[in-house]
């Protein structure tokens, strides 16, 4: 079924073809019902050219010599048939049959045994230029687009298969890492929890010492819960924080599980205060929920910033601020300068790098650096909406088509796989950018176009040569006409004059004064111009019984 846009286009094209056909007929002397029939026929054939390409091509080619108004339609049908006739063999047969019918109709229209070869030659050039050349060009571009689509689909399938293989490999590696973490860290944390639990109930400890041991035990238990969840994430691929985003504000529940998200920031601050650090917390703005990954990233930013402050600026005042801006959540952690240099700081150097990566994956950013007057500041901005990471390669527009600009639309950057790019725009963009993928196709297309141009130039040269020879066979000077005398033998006169067997004298016979009864006349053109643009001066020589019985000079209307 045609879309509305295509239907409107076909209707407009049919109307244009009908008007062109009727207008051409009127310019060449047609009138009345003939104009209406020709215009309506052209419109109907234009609409049917996609559904019945072979039949429309043959009918149009056969009628074109008899109906001059079909010239524009023949060009359109020849172009369209090159695309819609399925199979090279079928297309060859269709164009051959159309060519035969076109030649036959031309011979019927201008029948003269002496000029049959001339008619065939001119009709062949006419058919090549108006029908075959457009059909070959359209067929080449159609096959090229089909090949390009097939390559794109195959490449997209390869990309999907590659993604599946990469996913399987990533899953296996995550399972291996999870097993190693469980076997190594899990054992050590379990030992820490057991020993601190036993130490906490030791009667010889003071209340202050027992409180510090309790903090260590809670930290080890929380670390074990976090380790289990990290192991589960590595094995199952669950987004971090998905299960804890809805937990109430606080350090954790009765099981020791920490609330990791913006709801768990208060717990981090309370734990830091219990460990003897000076930490302040402020919340500003109206609360808004975040996606689980962004919520967990906010928690990790605060956690890592507090850890760095403990290690690099022990005893310094730490200020934590959580702001709900209109478009994003901002967490900011600032610590004062250290009163004394830290001793034996153990750092892996990957904490801030990990924060930058976490923020990038959820569409946010993290800034870390010193502040004026000493101290250090870490600020993270995380969006409320879910931001998907852009793929490195767009499967729908791959196969070396990674152009970022559309040359036929606006000049701004557009996504690589923009859906409203047409195939022609992609090909033009690749050709303009000098992509290697189009080098062979462009070279082949240029070669075909050059070969067609050379063929047309050669055919045109032969046509000009043939036309000059035809003029010599059908034209004489007035002096030659005056030199011929009535009563001379036919052989003598014909030896002095051209044969007149040329296409240039077609239409001159049967016009002018009545020919003598039983005579055989030779009509030639004059080398001089007529009295007007619509008349042609001619010379007529009539023979009977082997002698020239009459010669006349007059003008005829072409």
C-alpha positions as CSV (number, residue, x, y, z in Angstrom):
1,X,0.0,0.0,0.0
2,X,1.3,3.5,-0.9
3,X,1.7,6.0,1.8
4,X,0.0,9.4,1.6
5,X,3.2,11.1,0.6
6,X,3.9,8.7,-2.2
7,X,0.3,8.7,-3.4
8,X,0.4,12.5,-3.6
9,X,3.8,12.4,-5.4
10,X,2.5,9.9,-8.0
11,X,-0.6,11.9,-8.6
12,X,1.3,15.1,-9.2
13,X,3.8,13.3,-11.5
14,X,0.9,11.8,-13.5
15,X,-0.7,15.3,-13.9
16,X,2.6,16.7,-15.0
17,X,3.2,13.9,-17.5
18,X,-0.3,14.3,-18.9
19,X,0.1,18.1,-19.3
20,X,3.5,17.7,-21.0
21,X,2.1,15.1,-23.4
22,X,-0.9,17.2,-24.3
23,X,1.2,20.4,-24.6
24,X,3.7,18.7,-27.0
25,X,0.9,17.4,-29.1
26,X,-0.7,20.9,-29.4
27,X,2.7,22.4,-30.4
28,X,3.0,19.9,-33.2
29,X,-0.5,20.6,-34.6
30,X,-2.7,18.2,-32.6
31,X,-6.1,19.4,-31.4
32,X,-9.5,18.4,-30.0
33,X,-10.0,14.9,-28.6
34,X,-6.5,13.8,-29.6
35,X,-5.0,16.1,-26.9
36,X,-7.3,14.7,-24.2
37,X,-6.6,11.1,-25.2
38,X,-2.8,11.6,-25.3
39,X,-2.8,13.5,-21.9
40,X,-4.9,10.9,-20.2
41,X,-3.0,8.0,-21.6
42,X,0.3,9.5,-20.5
43,X,-1.1,10.0,-16.9
44,X,-2.3,6.4,-16.7
45,X,0.9,4.9,-18.0
46,X,2.9,7.1,-15.5
47,X,0.8,5.6,-12.6
48,X,1.2,2.0,-13.9
49,X,4.9,2.1,-14.6
50,X,5.8,0.7,-11.1
51,X,3.2,-2.1,-11.1
52,X,3.6,-3.2,-14.7
53,X,7.0,-2.0,-15.8
54,X,7.5,-4.4,-18.7
55,X,4.1,-3.7,-20.3
56,X,4.3,0.0,-19.8
57,X,7.8,0.1,-21.3
58,X,6.8,-1.8,-24.4
59,X,3.6,0.2,-24.9
60,X,5.3,3.6,-24.5
61,X,8.2,2.7,-26.7
62,X,5.8,1.5,-29.5
63,X,3.6,4.6,-29.3
64,X,6.4,7.2,-29.0
65,X,7.2,7.4,-32.7
66,X,3.5,7.7,-33.5
67,X,2.6,10.1,-30.6
68,X,5.3,12.8,-30.2
69,X,3.8,13.8,-26.8
70,X,5.1,10.5,-25.3
71,X,8.8,11.8,-25.4
72,X,8.9,12.9,-21.8
73,X,7.0,9.9,-20.7
74,X,9.4,7.6,-22.5
75,X,12.3,9.0,-20.5
76,X,10.5,8.5,-17.2
77,X,9.4,5.0,-18.1
78,X,12.9,4.0,-19.2
79,X,14.4,5.3,-15.9
80,X,11.7,3.6,-13.8
81,X,11.9,0.3,-15.7
82,X,15.6,-0.1,-14.9
83,X,14.8,-0.4,-11.2
84,X,11.4,-2.2,-11.2
85,X,12.1,-5.0,-13.7
86,X,13.3,-7.9,-11.7
87,X,16.2,-9.9,-13.1
88,X,18.9,-8.9,-15.6
89,X,17.6,-11.4,-18.2
90,X,14.1,-10.2,-18.0
91,X,15.2,-6.6,-18.2
92,X,17.3,-7.4,-21.3
93,X,14.3,-9.0,-23.0
94,X,12.0,-6.2,-22.1
95,X,14.3,-3.5,-23.4
96,X,15.0,-5.5,-26.6
97,X,11.3,-6.0,-27.3
98,X,10.7,-2.3,-26.6
99,X,13.5,-1.4,-29.0
100,X,12.1,-3.6,-31.8
101,X,8.6,-2.1,-31.4
102,X,10.0,1.4,-31.4
103,X,11.9,0.8,-34.6
104,X,8.9,-0.9,-36.2
105,X,6.6,2.0,-35.3
106,X,9.2,4.5,-36.7
107,X,9.3,2.7,-40.0
108,X,5.5,2.6,-40.2
109,X,5.3,6.3,-39.4
110,X,7.8,7.3,-42.1
111,X,7.8,4.5,-44.6
112,X,10.2,4.8,-47.5
113,X,12.2,1.9,-48.7
114,X,15.1,4.2,-49.7
115,X,15.3,5.7,-46.2
116,X,14.7,2.6,-44.1
117,X,18.3,2.5,-42.9
118,X,18.3,6.2,-42.0
119,X,15.1,5.7,-40.0
120,X,16.6,2.7,-38.1
121,X,19.8,4.6,-37.3
122,X,18.1,7.7,-36.0
123,X,15.5,5.7,-34.0
124,X,18.4,3.7,-32.4
125,X,20.1,6.8,-31.2
126,X,16.8,8.1,-30.0
127,X,16.0,4.9,-28.0
128,X,19.6,4.8,-26.5
129,X,19.4,8.4,-25.3
130,X,15.8,8.5,-24.0
131,X,15.3,4.9,-22.7
132,X,18.3,2.6,-22.4
133,X,20.8,5.1,-20.8
134,X,18.4,6.2,-18.0
135,X,17.4,2.6,-17.3
136,X,21.0,1.4,-17.0
137,X,21.8,4.4,-14.7
138,X,18.9,3.7,-12.4
139,X,19.5,0.0,-12.3
140,X,23.1,0.5,-11.3
141,X,22.2,2.8,-8.4
142,X,19.4,0.5,-7.3
143,X,21.7,-2.5,-7.2
144,X,24.3,-0.4,-5.3
145,X,21.8,0.6,-2.7
146,X,20.6,-3.0,-2.4
147,X,24.2,-4.2,-1.9
148,X,24.8,-1.4,0.7
149,X,21.7,-2.4,2.7
150,X,22.7,-6.1,2.6
151,X,26.2,-5.1,3.9
152,X,24.6,-3.0,6.6
153,X,22.4,-5.8,7.8
154,X,25.2,-8.3,7.7
155,X,27.4,-5.9,9.7
156,X,24.7,-5.3,12.2
157,X,24.3,-9.1,12.7
158,X,28.1,-9.4,13.2
159,X,27.9,-6.6,15.8
160,X,25.1,-8.3,17.7
161,X,27.0,-11.6,17.7
162,X,30.2,-9.8,18.9
163,X,28.2,-8.1,21.7
164,X,26.9,-11.6,22.8
165,X,30.5,-13.0,22.7
166,X,31.8,-10.1,24.7
167,X,29.0,-10.4,27.2
168,X,29.7,-14.0,27.8
169,X,33.4,-13.3,28.2
170,X,32.6,-10.5,30.6
171,X,30.3,-12.7,32.7
172,X,32.9,-15.4,33.0
173,X,35.5,-12.9,34.1
174,X,33.2,-11.3,36.6
175,X,32.4,-14.7,38.1
176,X,36.1,-15.5,38.4
177,X,36.8,-12.2,40.2
178,X,33.8,-12.7,42.4
179,X,35.1,-16.1,43.5
180,X,38.5,-14.7,44.2
181,X,37.1,-11.9,46.3
182,X,34.9,-14.2,48.2
183,X,37.6,-16.7,49.0
184,X,40.2,-14.1,50.1
185,X,38.6,-11.0,51.5
186,X,35.6,-12.9,52.9
187,X,37.8,-15.1,55.1
188,X,39.9,-12.1,56.4
189,X,36.8,-10.0,57.2
190,X,35.1,-12.9,59.0
191,X,38.2,-13.3,61.2
192,X,38.2,-9.6,62.0
193,X,34.5,-9.7,63.0
194,X,34.9,-12.8,65.2
195,X,37.9,-11.4,67.1
196,X,36.4,-7.9,67.6
197,X,33.2,-9.5,68.8
198,X,35.1,-11.5,71.3
199,X,37.2,-8.5,72.3
200,X,34.0,-6.4,72.8
201,X,32.8,-8.6,75.7
202,X,36.1,-8.6,77.4
203,X,35.5,-7.4,81.0
204,X,39.0,-5.9,81.3
205,X,38.2,-3.2,78.7
206,X,37.1,0.2,79.6
207,X,33.8,1.7,78.3
208,X,35.8,3.9,75.8
209,X,37.8,0.9,74.5
210,X,34.7,-1.2,74.3
211,X,33.0,1.5,72.2
212,X,35.9,1.7,69.8
213,X,35.9,-2.1,69.5
214,X,32.2,-1.9,68.7
215,X,32.8,0.5,65.9
216,X,35.4,-1.8,64.5
217,X,33.1,-4.8,64.7
218,X,30.2,-2.9,63.0
219,X,32.6,-1.7,60.3
220,X,33.8,-5.3,59.7
221,X,30.2,-6.6,59.6
222,X,29.2,-3.8,57.2
223,X,32.2,-4.6,55.0
224,X,31.2,-8.2,54.9
225,X,27.7,-7.3,53.7
226,X,29.1,-5.0,51.1
227,X,31.5,-7.6,49.9
228,X,28.6,-10.1,49.5
229,X,26.6,-7.6,47.5
230,X,29.6,-6.8,45.3
231,X,30.1,-10.4,44.7
232,X,26.4,-10.8,43.8
233,X,26.7,-7.9,41.4
234,X,29.7,-9.4,39.7
235,X,27.9,-12.7,39.3
236,X,24.4,-11.5,38.4
237,X,25.0,-8.1,36.8
238,X,22.5,-6.3,39.2
239,X,22.9,-2.5,39.4
240,X,24.6,-1.4,42.5
241,X,22.2,0.2,45.0
242,X,19.1,-1.3,43.4
243,X,18.1,-3.0,46.6
244,X,19.2,-0.3,49.0
245,X,17.7,2.8,47.3
246,X,14.4,2.4,49.3
247,X,16.0,1.9,52.7
248,X,15.2,4.5,55.4
249,X,17.7,7.1,56.4
250,X,20.2,5.8,58.9
251,X,23.4,3.9,59.2
252,X,21.8,0.6,58.5
253,X,19.3,-1.9,59.6
254,X,19.4,-4.5,62.4
255,X,21.4,-6.9,60.3
256,X,24.2,-4.5,59.9
257,X,23.5,-3.9,56.2
258,X,24.4,-0.3,55.3
259,X,22.0,1.9,53.4
260,X,24.2,2.7,50.3
261,X,22.7,5.8,48.6
262,X,21.8,9.3,49.5
263,X,19.9,7.7,52.4
264,X,23.1,6.2,53.8
265,X,25.1,9.5,53.9
266,X,23.9,10.2,57.4
267,X,25.2,6.8,58.5
268,X,28.6,7.6,57.0
269,X,28.7,10.9,58.9
270,X,27.6,9.3,62.2
271,X,30.2,6.5,61.8
272,X,32.9,9.2,61.2
273,X,31.9,11.1,64.3
274,X,31.9,8.0,66.4
275,X,35.5,7.4,65.2
276,X,36.5,10.8,66.6
277,X,36.4,12.9,63.4
278,X,34.8,16.3,63.2
279,X,32.2,16.0,60.3
280,X,29.3,18.4,59.5
281,X,26.4,17.6,57.2
282,X,24.0,19.9,55.5
283,X,21.1,19.1,53.1
284,X,19.6,21.8,50.8
285,X,16.7,21.7,48.4
286,X,13.7,19.5,48.1
287,X,14.4,15.8,48.0
288,X,14.2,14.1,44.6
289,X,14.8,10.4,43.9
290,X,17.8,9.3,41.7
291,X,18.3,6.3,39.5
292,X,19.9,3.4,41.6
293,X,23.3,3.7,39.9
294,X,23.4,7.5,40.4
295,X,22.2,7.2,44.0
296,X,24.9,4.7,44.7
297,X,27.5,6.9,43.0
298,X,26.6,9.8,45.4
299,X,27.1,7.5,48.4
300,X,30.5,6.3,47.0
301,X,31.6,9.9,46.4
302,X,31.0,10.9,50.0
303,X,32.5,7.6,51.3
304,X,35.7,7.9,49.3
305,X,36.1,11.7,50.1
306,X,35.7,11.0,53.9
307,X,38.3,8.2,53.6
308,X,40.8,10.4,51.8
309,X,40.2,13.2,54.5
310,X,40.9,10.7,57.3
311,X,44.2,9.6,55.6
312,X,45.6,12.9,54.3
313,X,44.2,15.4,56.8
314,X,43.6,13.6,60.2
315,X,41.8,15.7,62.7
316,X,40.8,18.4,60.2
317,X,37.2,19.7,60.1
318,X,35.2,18.0,57.2
319,X,32.0,19.7,55.8
320,X,29.6,17.5,53.7
321,X,26.8,19.2,51.7
322,X,24.0,17.6,49.7
323,X,22.1,20.0,47.4
324,X,19.1,19.1,45.2
325,X,19.5,21.4,42.3
326,X,16.7,21.8,39.6
327,X,18.5,19.5,37.1
328,X,21.0,17.5,39.2
329,X,22.1,16.4,42.6
330,X,25.3,18.0,43.9
331,X,27.4,16.5,46.7
332,X,30.4,18.5,48.0
333,X,32.9,17.5,50.6
334,X,35.5,20.0,51.8
335,X,38.1,19.4,54.5
336,X,40.4,21.9,56.1
337,X,44.2,21.8,55.9
338,X,45.8,19.2,58.1
339,X,47.2,20.4,61.4
340,X,50.1,18.0,61.1
341,X,51.5,15.9,58.3
342,X,50.0,12.4,58.2
343,X,52.3,9.5,58.9
344,X,52.6,6.4,56.7
345,X,49.6,7.0,54.4
346,X,48.7,3.9,52.5
347,X,46.8,4.6,49.3
348,X,46.2,2.7,46.1
349,X,45.8,5.9,44.1
350,X,42.6,4.6,42.4
351,X,39.9,6.2,44.5
352,X,39.4,9.4,42.7
353,X,39.8,7.7,39.3
354,X,37.0,5.3,40.3
355,X,34.8,8.3,41.3
356,X,35.3,9.9,37.9
357,X,34.4,6.7,36.1
358,X,31.3,6.1,38.3
359,X,30.0,9.6,37.6
360,X,30.7,9.4,33.9
361,X,28.8,6.1,33.6
362,X,25.6,7.8,35.0
363,X,26.1,11.0,33.0
364,X,27.6,13.1,35.7
365,X,31.0,14.7,36.5
366,X,33.3,14.8,39.5
367,X,35.8,17.6,40.3
368,X,38.6,17.1,42.9
369,X,41.3,19.6,43.8
370,X,42.9,21.8,46.5
371,X,41.1,25.0,47.7
372,X,42.5,28.4,48.6
373,X,43.9,28.6,52.0
374,X,44.7,24.9,52.2
375,X,42.4,21.9,52.3
376,X,40.8,19.7,49.6
377,X,37.5,19.7,47.9
378,X,35.6,17.0,46.0
379,X,32.3,17.9,44.2
380,X,30.1,15.6,42.2
381,X,27.1,16.5,40.0
382,X,24.7,13.6,39.2
383,X,21.6,13.9,36.9
384,X,18.2,12.8,38.0
385,X,17.4,11.1,34.7
386,X,18.8,7.9,33.4
387,X,21.6,8.5,30.9
388,X,22.6,5.6,28.7
389,X,26.2,5.4,27.5
390,X,26.5,6.0,23.8
391,X,27.7,2.9,21.9
392,X,31.1,3.1,20.3
393,X,29.7,1.8,17.0
394,X,26.2,2.3,15.7
395,X,25.1,-1.0,14.0
396,X,22.4,0.7,11.9
397,X,24.9,3.1,10.3
398,X,28.1,1.1,10.4
399,X,30.2,-0.2,7.5
400,X,32.5,2.8,7.4
401,X,29.7,5.3,7.5
402,X,30.6,7.0,10.8
403,X,30.1,10.6,9.4
404,X,28.9,13.1,12.0
405,X,27.4,15.7,9.6
406,X,24.6,15.6,7.1
407,X,25.7,17.6,4.1
408,X,22.1,18.1,2.9
409,X,20.5,19.2,6.1
410,X,21.7,21.5,8.9
411,X,25.4,22.1,9.6
412,X,25.3,21.1,13.3
413,X,26.7,17.8,14.5
414,X,24.2,15.0,14.5
415,X,24.3,11.5,16.0
416,X,26.1,8.9,13.8
417,X,23.0,6.7,13.3
418,X,20.5,9.5,12.6
419,X,17.4,7.7,11.3
420,X,16.3,10.4,8.8
421,X,19.4,10.2,6.7
422,X,18.6,8.7,3.3
423,X,20.9,6.3,1.5
424,X,21.7,9.0,-1.0
425,X,22.7,11.4,1.8
426,X,25.0,8.7,3.3
427,X,26.6,8.0,0.0
428,X,27.1,11.7,-0.7
429,X,28.5,12.2,2.8
430,X,31.0,9.4,2.4
431,X,32.0,10.6,-1.1
432,X,32.6,14.1,0.2
433,X,34.6,12.8,3.2
434,X,36.8,10.7,0.9
435,X,35.9,7.4,2.6
436,X,37.6,4.4,1.3
437,X,34.4,2.4,1.3
438,X,33.0,4.5,-1.5
439,X,36.1,4.6,-3.6
440,X,35.4,1.5,-5.6
441,X,31.7,2.4,-6.1
442,X,32.4,6.0,-7.1
443,X,35.1,4.8,-9.5
444,X,32.8,2.2,-11.0
445,X,30.0,4.7,-11.4
446,X,32.3,7.3,-13.0
447,X,33.6,4.7,-15.3
448,X,30.1,3.7,-16.4
449,X,29.1,7.4,-16.8
450,X,32.3,8.0,-18.9
451,X,31.7,5.0,-21.1
452,X,28.1,6.1,-21.7
453,X,29.3,9.6,-22.5
454,X,31.9,8.3,-24.9
455,X,29.3,6.1,-26.6
456,X,26.9,9.0,-27.0
457,X,29.7,11.3,-28.4
458,X,30.6,8.6,-30.9
459,X,27.0,8.1,-31.9
460,X,26.5,11.9,-32.1
461,X,29.6,12.1,-34.4
462,X,28.2,9.4,-36.6
463,X,24.9,11.2,-36.6
464,X,26.5,14.5,-37.7
465,X,28.5,12.7,-40.4
466,X,25.4,10.9,-41.6
467,X,23.4,14.2,-41.6
468,X,26.0,16.0,-43.7
469,X,26.0,13.1,-46.2
470,X,22.2,13.1,-46.3
471,X,22.2,16.8,-47.1
472,X,24.6,16.3,-50.0
473,X,22.3,13.6,-51.4
474,X,19.2,15.8,-51.2
475,X,20.3,19.4,-51.9
476,X,21.4,21.4,-55.0
477,X,22.2,25.0,-55.9
478,X,19.8,27.1,-58.0
479,X,22.6,27.2,-60.6
480,X,22.4,23.4,-61.0
481,X,18.7,23.6,-61.3
482,X,19.0,26.2,-64.1
483,X,21.6,24.1,-65.9
484,X,19.1,21.3,-66.5
485,X,17.0,21.6,-69.6
486,X,13.6,20.0,-70.3
487,X,13.8,17.3,-72.9
488,X,17.1,15.9,-71.7
489,X,17.3,12.2,-71.1
490,X,16.6,10.9,-67.7
491,X,19.9,9.2,-67.4
492,X,21.8,12.4,-68.3
493,X,19.8,14.4,-65.8
494,X,20.1,11.9,-62.9
495,X,23.9,11.7,-63.5
496,X,24.1,15.4,-62.9
497,X,21.9,15.5,-59.8
498,X,22.0,13.8,-56.4
499,X,19.9,10.7,-55.8
500,X,17.6,12.3,-53.3
501,X,17.6,9.0,-51.2
502,X,17.9,10.7,-47.8
503,X,15.8,11.3,-44.8
504,X,16.2,15.1,-45.2
505,X,13.8,15.1,-48.1
506,X,11.1,13.2,-46.2
507,X,7.8,15.0,-46.3
508,X,8.5,16.9,-49.5
509,X,6.8,14.4,-51.9
510,X,3.2,15.0,-52.7
511,X,3.3,18.7,-52.0
512,X,3.2,21.6,-54.4
513,X,1.8,21.6,-58.0
514,X,0.2,18.4,-59.3
515,X,2.6,16.0,-60.9
516,X,2.2,15.1,-64.6
517,X,0.1,12.0,-65.2
518,X,2.2,8.8,-65.4
519,X,5.5,10.6,-64.5
520,X,8.2,9.7,-62.0
521,X,9.5,12.8,-60.1
522,X,12.7,13.6,-58.2
523,X,12.3,16.2,-55.4
524,X,15.4,18.0,-54.0
525,X,16.0,20.8,-51.5
526,X,17.5,24.1,-52.4
527,X,20.6,25.4,-50.8
528,X,19.0,28.8,-50.4
529,X,16.6,29.7,-47.5
530,X,12.9,30.1,-48.0
531,X,10.9,33.3,-47.7
532,X,10.0,32.3,-44.1
533,X,11.0,30.0,-41.4
534,X,8.1,27.7,-42.0
535,X,8.7,27.2,-45.8
536,X,11.3,25.1,-47.7
537,X,12.3,25.9,-51.3
538,X,12.5,22.7,-53.4
539,X,13.2,21.7,-57.0
540,X,11.1,19.0,-58.7
541,X,12.2,17.1,-61.8
542,X,9.6,14.8,-63.5
543,X,10.5,12.1,-66.0
544,X,8.4,10.1,-68.4
545,X,9.4,7.6,-71.1
546,X,13.1,8.2,-70.3
547,X,13.0,11.9,-70.7
548,X,12.7,15.0,-68.5
549,X,9.2,16.4,-69.2
550,X,9.0,19.0,-66.5
551,X,11.0,20.9,-63.9
552,X,9.5,23.2,-61.3
553,X,10.8,25.4,-58.4
554,X,8.4,26.2,-55.5
555,X,8.1,26.3,-51.7
556,X,6.5,23.8,-49.4
557,X,5.4,24.1,-45.8
558,X,7.1,21.5,-43.5
